[in-house]
Amino acid sequence: MSNSMGIASVFVLSSLLLSPLAMAEESSAFVTRNAELAAVHQDARNAVAANKADAAKDAKQTASKVSVDANADS
């Protein structure tokens, strides 16, 4: 009997101590912080995509310039 009461009390105390962590996911501060992080990550993704598009455009322009220079030499 004493052993089961000890286990039950440990379970209840751990539940009470860990409940704020479980509720953190629903707090407005947690939601706001996650939204800000998602916006920052989306901005970074957009910047990387734009950078890749610029690099591809530069490579295409360089390739066309090389073909124009080759045609001018002939």
N, C-alpha and C positions, 0 to 999 in steps of 0.2 A: 504494500500500500504506500509506504513512504517513497519507494523508488518511483512509482508511477506519478505520485504528486510532484516529485522533483523534476521529472521529465516534462510534465504538464506546465509547471511553473517556468521552466527554461523556455518552452515553446511560447508561452504567453509573453514573457519578457522580451524575447527576441522579436516577436511580432510587433510589440509596441515600439521597440527601438528602431526597427527597419521600416515602419510604416511611413515616416516622412520621405524616405527615398522612393517608395512606391508612388507616393502622391506627387512627387516632383514632376513627373511626366505630364501631369494635368495642370500644373500651375501656369499662370499667364506669363510669368517671367521665363519659364522654360520654353513655352511656345514662341514667345517673342525672340528669344535667343536663337532658337532653331530656324525661325523665319529669316533672321538676319544672316545666319550662316549660309542658308540656302541661296539667298540673294548674292552673297559674296562669291559663292561657288559658281553660280550661273554667270556672273560677270566675268569670272576667270575663264569659264568655258567659252564664252563669246569672244573674249580677247584672243584665246588660243586659236579659235576657228578663223577669226579675222586675220591673224598672223599667218596661218597656213594658206589662206586664200591669197594674201599679198605675196607670199613666197612663190606660190604657183604662178601668179600673174607675172612676177618678175622673171621667173624661169622661162615662161612662154615668150615674153618680150625679148629676152636675151636670145632665145632660139630663133625667133623671127628675124632679129637683127643680124645674126650670123648667116642666115640663109639669104638675106638681102645683100650683105657684103659679099658673099660667095657669088651671087648672080652679077654683081657689079664688076667683079674681077674677070668674068668670062667674056 
